[in-house]
């Protein structure tokens, strides 16, 4: 149990010198840091300059009661857990304590093992809440990357893997670039798993799929009546991955830059900052330097995150990995869906390799899932080299055209739905159709 306490900083607030000394003697050998204040006013001054994980708070003090002080501090920004210490444990006090954010209360006088157990219980609950929050967030996101790993042994992927191995033990931010669907988040998760933060949270957020208002609240959190911890606070100690960083609003980019530079965060409505311990990873499928020139992305933020860039190769440049990827997806998805597996014959593999894959690995996974549901690969991939009248020398572009048009037909001409099934953007479908006069 004490291993939890080793990482905890505690603020004791009590006007009795004997109680302050007792708590310091009890926790000093067990926790990371303990500081004592003789009054609510002194405690407020300490909180303005220091961060604590836990407050041990006496309720009856001269000037201001502990519960009144806690109510006030929650409003201006108190990010610590609180345990109330009181000699008067009536029901009204207990209810009031819970309403203003006290995690527990202990009756005076108490023995050292009682307060130690209360603190351990409180911190265990805090960590459990964080784990549950992040698990629900991960399940809500339900991304392919959450279940994937970096697959393949092609030269391009081996280069990526070597770069990740060198970067893993360092705190340096990493920017992943490449086309949509190339596995940027999977590579980021692989880097996290290689690092000394592997047992801490990996928290991703997609800046392109969240409204600016929600993105700010999700990232930075807020205090007040609708208080909530942001993802940055929840992820502290681990790795934070910002996907599609080019789509973050300009105003928010400045706030993010300050967070990265200082590793500190001021939630919305707070008068205080909270320290963070994060490694930042970023991804973009657009040219960030061009976005800077166009005024859509801050130059200072670009310079800060563009320390080490890892370019993820498109699937057409690593066709040797297609067989391994296909077999992995077939095995995983067949188990998840409870359907029969499919055999990847030489003809199927040859046709998969000849296709250009504009949606990259994501499109391959979507094709595998669709094929498992239907019980067979589409005709353009299932037959031999001469399938559907296709000459052996027909180009990759022709295979691509045939596949995209087949999906468009299956969607009744709905380009947005075809783009979703293919794992590409709507713009890609529009561009291809214009090119083919469709």
TIDRENTOR-716958 format. One record per residue (C-alpha): residue in one letter; x, y, z. Coordinates in steps of 0.05 Angstrom, whole numbers, plus 5000, padded with zeros to 4 digits. Layout:
BEGIN
type|px|py|pz
a|X|Y|Z .
...
END
This chain:
BEGIN
type|px|py|pz
x|5000|5000|5000 .
x|5056|5049|5018 .
x|5083|5044|4947 .
x|5024|5089|4927 .
x|5043|5140|4980 .
x|5114|5145|4954 .
x|5089|5186|4896 .
x|5041|5230|4936 .
x|5052|5302|4959 .
x|5009|5322|5020 .
x|4988|5389|5049 .
x|4966|5387|5123 .
x|4921|5444|5147 .
x|4910|5445|5222 .
x|4916|5501|5275 .
x|4941|5451|5328 .
x|5018|5444|5328 .
x|5013|5375|5360 .
x|4969|5348|5303 .
x|5013|5379|5250 .
x|5075|5348|5280 .
x|5040|5280|5288 .
x|5019|5279|5215 .
x|5088|5301|5191 .
x|5122|5245|5231 .
x|5071|5195|5205 .
x|5076|5211|5131 .
x|5146|5241|5120 .
x|5180|5172|5115 .
x|5124|5146|5070 .
x|5105|5201|5020 .
x|5142|5242|4968 .
x|5132|5308|5004 .
x|5092|5336|5062 .
x|5081|5409|5081 .
x|5040|5437|5139 .
x|5000|5501|5146 .
x|4972|5530|5211 .
x|4913|5566|5178 .
x|4869|5568|5118 .
x|4902|5632|5095 .
x|4972|5602|5098 .
x|4947|5541|5060 .
x|4918|5585|5005 .
x|4985|5619|4996 .
x|5020|5551|4991 .
x|4971|5528|4938 .
x|4986|5590|4897 .
x|5058|5568|4888 .
x|5058|5492|4897 .
x|5018|5431|4875 .
x|4994|5377|4923 .
x|4960|5311|4909 .
x|4923|5309|4976 .
x|4900|5357|5030 .
x|4889|5334|5102 .
x|4842|5388|5127 .
x|4819|5404|5197 .
x|4747|5429|5198 .
x|4747|5473|5261 .
x|4798|5528|5253 .
x|4799|5601|5273 .
x|4777|5650|5219 .
x|4749|5601|5168 .
x|4723|5530|5174 .
x|4755|5475|5134 .
x|4692|5462|5093 .
x|4683|5536|5076 .
x|4756|5539|5055 .
x|4748|5476|5012 .
x|4687|5505|4978 .
x|4724|5569|4961 .
x|4786|5532|4936 .
x|4747|5485|4891 .
x|4718|5547|4857 .
x|4786|5580|4843 .
x|4824|5516|4827 .
x|4841|5461|4877 .
x|4862|5399|4841 .
x|4880|5356|4901 .
x|4839|5303|4937 .
x|4816|5325|5006 .
x|4804|5287|5071 .
x|4768|5324|5127 .
x|4792|5314|5198 .
x|4738|5330|5250 .
x|4719|5314|5321 .
x|4645|5327|5306 .
x|4620|5275|5256 .
x|4546|5290|5251 .
x|4507|5271|5188 .
x|4500|5343|5164 .
x|4576|5352|5166 .
x|4587|5287|5128 .
x|4538|5307|5073 .
x|4567|5377|5068 .
x|4637|5348|5062 .
x|4618|5303|5004 .
x|4581|5359|4968 .
x|4641|5406|4969 .
x|4688|5352|4944 .
x|4719|5318|5005 .
x|4736|5246|4988 .
x|4731|5222|5060 .
x|4731|5245|5132 .
x|4764|5216|5194 .
x|4745|5226|5267 .
x|4793|5258|5316 .
x|4828|5230|5354 .
x|4855|5177|5308 .
x|4915|5130|5306 .
x|4969|5132|5253 .
x|4945|5069|5219 .
x|4875|5098|5212 .
x|4898|5161|5175 .
x|4948|5121|5133 .
x|4892|5074|5111 .
x|4846|5132|5096 .
x|4900|5165|5052 .
x|4916|5100|5016 .
x|4842|5088|5004 .
x|4832|5158|4977 .
x|4891|5155|4929 .
x|4872|5085|4905 .
x|4803|5111|4888 .
x|4833|5170|4851 .
x|4877|5125|4808 .
x|4818|5078|4796 .
x|4774|5136|4773 .
x|4828|5158|4725 .
x|4837|5088|4696 .
x|4761|5081|4687 .
x|4756|5149|4655 .
x|4812|5133|4605 .
x|4785|5064|4591 .
x|4716|5092|4575 .
x|4749|5146|4531 .
x|4788|5092|4494 .
x|4725|5050|4484 .
x|4687|5111|4460 .
x|4742|5127|4410 .
x|4743|5053|4387 .
x|4801|5065|4340 .
x|4837|5012|4300 .
x|4902|5037|4331 .
x|4877|5019|4400 .
x|4881|4946|4380 .
x|4939|4948|4332 .
x|5014|4945|4331 .
x|5067|4963|4281 .
x|5068|4905|4231 .
x|5116|4888|4175 .
x|5189|4877|4158 .
x|5195|4918|4094 .
x|5255|4965|4090 .
x|5211|5027|4101 .
x|5179|4998|4164 .
x|5245|4974|4190 .
x|5271|5045|4184 .
x|5212|5071|4223 .
x|5222|5018|4276 .
x|5295|5035|4285 .
x|5278|5109|4292 .
x|5226|5093|4345 .
x|5276|5051|4384 .
x|5325|5109|4386 .
x|5272|5160|4406 .
x|5236|5117|4458 .
x|5279|5133|4519 .
x|5280|5208|4504 .
x|5229|5261|4525 .
x|5234|5294|4456 .
x|5167|5308|4420 .
x|5157|5267|4356 .
x|5117|5288|4295 .
x|5088|5231|4253 .
x|5073|5249|4181 .
x|5044|5211|4122 .
x|4980|5198|4084 .
x|4915|5182|4119 .
x|4911|5109|4141 .
x|4986|5095|4142 .
x|4986|5078|4216 .
x|5012|5142|4250 .
x|4974|5128|4314 .
x|4997|5056|4315 .
x|5069|5080|4308 .
x|5058|5129|4365 .
x|5030|5074|4409 .
x|5090|5031|4391 .
x|5137|5087|4412 .
x|5099|5094|4478 .
x|5104|5019|4490 .
x|5180|5022|4480 .
x|5188|5079|4529 .
x|5195|5081|4605 .
x|5123|5108|4606 .
x|5095|5043|4579 .
x|5057|5028|4643 .
x|5027|5098|4644 .
x|4968|5123|4601 .
x|4972|5133|4526 .
x|4918|5184|4510 .
x|4901|5203|4438 .
x|4855|5258|4413 .
x|4837|5275|4341 .
x|4836|5350|4331 .
x|4797|5343|4266 .
x|4737|5306|4292 .
x|4722|5349|4353 .
x|4689|5418|4354 .
x|4735|5475|4378 .
x|4693|5485|4441 .
x|4692|5411|4459 .
x|4766|5404|4441 .
x|4786|5459|4490 .
x|4745|5428|4546 .
x|4769|5357|4530 .
x|4842|5379|4530 .
x|4847|5431|4585 .
x|4787|5417|4631 .
x|4751|5469|4673 .
x|4735|5486|4745 .
x|4670|5511|4775 .
x|4601|5481|4780 .
x|4612|5434|4721 .
x|4683|5417|4741 .
x|4720|5365|4700 .
x|4792|5345|4692 .
x|4818|5352|4621 .
x|4852|5295|4584 .
x|4920|5328|4594 .
x|4912|5323|4670 .
x|4884|5252|4665 .
x|4944|5231|4622 .
x|4997|5261|4668 .
x|5056|5214|4675 .
x|5042|5182|4607 .
x|5042|5200|4533 .
x|4994|5248|4498 .
x|4981|5240|4424 .
x|4949|5297|4383 .
x|4927|5271|4316 .
x|4912|5318|4257 .
x|4946|5374|4295 .
x|4940|5420|4234 .
x|4865|5424|4248 .
x|4872|5453|4317 .
x|4844|5524|4320 .
x|4897|5579|4319 .
x|4876|5608|4387 .
x|4883|5540|4419 .
x|4951|5529|4388 .
x|4980|5585|4431 .
x|4952|5553|4494 .
x|4980|5485|4474 .
x|5049|5516|4461 .
x|5051|5543|4531 .
x|5031|5476|4559 .
x|5087|5441|4520 .
x|5139|5493|4538 .
x|5123|5496|4613 .
x|5092|5428|4625 .
x|5039|5465|4665 .
x|4965|5475|4653 .
x|4913|5526|4675 .
x|4843|5496|4666 .
x|4787|5542|4643 .
x|4761|5584|4702 .
x|4821|5567|4746 .
x|4865|5618|4781 .
x|4920|5567|4789 .
x|4963|5523|4746 .
x|4975|5449|4754 .
x|5041|5415|4736 .
x|5041|5360|4683 .
x|5088|5304|4667 .
x|5076|5286|4595 .
x|5111|5265|4532 .
x|5078|5296|4471 .
x|5070|5262|4403 .
x|5036|5293|4342 .
x|5011|5271|4274 .
x|4989|5305|4211 .
x|4972|5282|4141 .
x|4979|5353|4114 .
x|5042|5394|4101 .
x|5051|5434|4165 .
x|5104|5480|4135 .
x|5054|5498|4081 .
x|5001|5510|4134 .
x|5049|5557|4169 .
x|5060|5596|4104 .
x|4985|5600|4094 .
x|4975|5627|4164 .
x|4935|5566|4188 .
x|4988|5541|4237 .
x|5033|5578|4285 .
x|5106|5579|4266 .
x|5130|5577|4338 .
x|5088|5515|4352 .
x|5112|5482|4288 .
x|5185|5495|4307 .
x|5171|5466|4377 .
x|5140|5401|4353 .
x|5182|5390|4291 .
x|5243|5364|4328 .
x|5241|5292|4303 .
x|5196|5274|4244 .
x|5177|5202|4228 .
x|5146|5194|4159 .
x|5099|5134|4154 .
x|5104|5101|4085 .
x|5041|5090|4043 .
x|5020|5017|4035 .
x|5038|5018|3961 .
x|5111|5029|3981 .
x|5111|4968|4028 .
x|5073|4916|3988 .
x|5116|4862|4020 .
x|5078|4874|4085 .
x|5008|4865|4055 .
x|5006|4790|4065 .
x|5024|4795|4139 .
x|4975|4852|4150 .
x|4919|4815|4114 .
x|4930|4751|4155 .
x|4931|4791|4220 .
x|4867|4828|4203 .
x|4832|4764|4181 .
x|4849|4729|4246 .
x|4830|4787|4292 .
x|4767|4808|4256 .
x|4741|4737|4245 .
x|4746|4725|4321 .
x|4712|4791|4337 .
x|4655|4780|4289 .
x|4649|4705|4301 .
x|4652|4689|4227 .
x|4692|4639|4186 .
x|4762|4658|4165 .
x|4784|4669|4093 .
x|4843|4640|4056 .
x|4891|4690|4023 .
x|4909|4652|3960 .
x|4967|4670|3914 .
x|4918|4703|3866 .
x|4886|4745|3921 .
x|4954|4765|3948 .
x|4978|4783|3878 .
x|4917|4827|3866 .
x|4923|4859|3934 .
x|4995|4876|3918 .
x|4976|4906|3850 .
x|4925|4954|3879 .
x|4948|5025|3896 .
x|4912|5030|3964 .
x|4895|5104|3968 .
x|4866|5092|4038 .
x|4929|5053|4058 .
x|4927|5004|4117 .
x|4859|5029|4140 .
x|4829|5013|4072 .
x|4860|4944|4073 .
x|4829|4930|4140 .
x|4761|4954|4116 .
x|4766|4909|4055 .
x|4783|4849|4099 .
x|4724|4863|4146 .
x|4676|4871|4088 .
x|4702|4807|4056 .
x|4694|4767|4121 .
x|4622|4791|4128 .
x|4606|4771|4055 .
x|4646|4706|4060 .
x|4690|4721|4000 .
x|4737|4773|3971 .
x|4709|4820|3919 .
x|4716|4795|3846 .
x|4769|4847|3831 .
x|4814|4815|3884 .
x|4790|4743|3885 .
x|4806|4720|3814 .
x|4871|4708|3776 .
x|4910|4760|3738 .
x|4858|4761|3682 .
x|4798|4771|3728 .
x|4740|4811|3697 .
x|4777|4818|3632 .
x|4837|4852|3663 .
x|4899|4842|3623 .
x|4961|4817|3661 .
x|4997|4881|3643 .
x|4941|4925|3668 .
x|4967|4980|3714 .
x|4956|4990|3788 .
x|4915|5052|3770 .
x|4867|5008|3731 .
x|4859|4961|3791 .
x|4847|5021|3835 .
x|4795|5049|3788 .
x|4758|4983|3783 .
x|4755|4975|3859 .
x|4733|5047|3875 .
x|4679|5045|3822 .
x|4654|4978|3849 .
x|4648|5008|3919 .
x|4613|5070|3891 .
x|4563|5025|3856 .
x|4551|4985|3919 .
x|4537|5051|3956 .
x|4488|5074|3903 .
x|4535|5130|3881 .
x|4540|5159|3951 .
x|4611|5186|3951 .
x|4613|5202|4025 .
x|4594|5130|4043 .
x|4643|5102|3992 .
x|4699|5145|4022 .
x|4681|5118|4091 .
x|4683|5046|4068 .
x|4749|5056|4032 .
x|4780|5093|4090 .
x|4797|5154|4048 .
x|4773|5226|4048 .
x|4714|5250|4007 .
x|4762|5296|3970 .
x|4800|5235|3945 .
x|4737|5204|3916 .
x|4717|5270|3883 .
x|4786|5278|3853 .
x|4788|5207|3826 .
x|4718|5213|3796 .
x|4736|5278|3762 .
x|4799|5246|3735 .
x|4757|5188|3706 .
x|4700|5233|3682 .
x|4651|5195|3726 .
END
